[in-house]
Structures are given as structure tokens and as C-alpha cells.
Amino acid sequence: MKLYFDSNCPLCRSFAKLLQKHLSGEVDIIPFPQGEQAKDFKLELSNGEFLYGKEAIDALEKEVPKVKDFFWMLPDVYRGKALHKTYAFGKFLRRIFFRKKCDECS
């Protein structure tokens, strides 16, 4: 499984470093290829299928449940919801604060 991220965006780079630290070996974290428009996360499944944005986060949560451990302080039933809320908040922050650094921010 490969998760592609926008290496021009400081927020995406920070999140990618966090994932690499905690999920190494389970998910390959890769910057988008040069010239490819990077509006959202892109997840390549082992069968070659690509998922984007929320669907990519859903599949990542399903395939690598360990990703929810970032929210260790919450009861198990809320960890998946916290992952999705954090993703949505990250998109908001990216649009507001990093638009000048990553032109394709959506």
C-alpha cells in the first residue's frame, strides 16, 4: 500500500513524517511525482486501485488499524471518528494557511 502526499505543503510533509515514523513497513509514504497535481491524499492499494481524499483515509483506517493509535487517549469507538475529523481539519488548515506554498491546495 502506498500513500502519496504533497511535498510542497508543510502540513502534508509533517503528517507524512508522523506516518513514516509510526507506520513504517505497513504503508509506503511517497511524495507525489513531479508535475502531478496534488490536491489530496492518494492511496494506492495493493491491487493497483487508487483512492483519493476521504475514501483514501477510510481505506487506510480499514487496512492499517494502527493509524487510529494516534488517538490513544480516546475510547476505541471514537478513534476512527477522530481520524476523520483530523483529516477534515487538516484540509481546512491547508486551504487557509498554506495556499501560497502549495498552489494546488483545495
N, C-alpha and C positions, 0 to 999 in steps of 0.2 A: 504494500500500500504506500502511495506517495502523496504527500500534501504539498502543494505548490503555494508560495506566498509572494507578495510584492516586496522585493528587496529595496525598493526606493522609499518605502513608507517606514518611518521609525517605529510606529506602533506594531506593524506587522513583523518587523525584524525582531523586536523584543519578544513578541509572542512566539515566534519561531524558535528563538534561543531557549525559551522556557520549555517548549515542547521537546526540543532536541535533548535537553538536559534530563527530562523525566521519561521520555518515551523512546529513547534511542533503541534501535533494534526492532521496534514494533511498527514504526512509521518512519519513512524517509522524508525529511523536511528539505524541500528543494526550492530555490528561488525560481520565479517564472523565467522561461527562456527570453533572451534579449529580443525586444521588439513585440513580444506577446502582450496584449492588453491585460492588465492585472486589476480587474475591478473587484474581485472577491477571491476567497479561498477556492482552490480547485483540488479535488481529491481524485486520484486515480486508483481505482480498486484493482485487486489482483487479477480480475477477469478482463481488464483493459477499459472498463466503463469509467466515464468521467462524471463527477457530480460537482456542483457549484453551490457556494453560499450556505444557506440553511440546510439544504439536502446533504451537503458535504459534512457539516457538523453532526447531523443526525446519524449518518453512516459511521463517522469517526467514533461517536459515542457508543454505537452498537458493536462495532468491530474491535474497539480498544477501550473497554470499560474503565481502564485505569486512568483515562483522561479526566474522569469525574473526581479523582482523588485530589485535584487542586482545591476542591471544596470540602476538604476533610472535616471542617468544623460544623458542617450541616448534616442533619439526618439523611440517610441514604435516599429517601423518597424525594428530596429537594435538590440533590446534586445535579441531575440531568437538567432540571429547570434553571439552575444557576449557570450551567454551562451555556445554555441558550440565551439567557439574559445578558451574560457577559459578552457573548458574540454580538448581540444587537447593540449593546452599549459601545463596544469597540468600533462598530461601523459608524455610529454617531460621532464618536471622538475623532475618528479618521477624517470624516467629512468636514468637521468644524475646525480642527487644529492642524491637520497635515495636508490640506488641499494643495498648498504651494509646493510641497515636497513630492507629492505623488499626484501628478496631473490626472490620472485616471480614477481618482477616488470617486466613489459613487455615493 
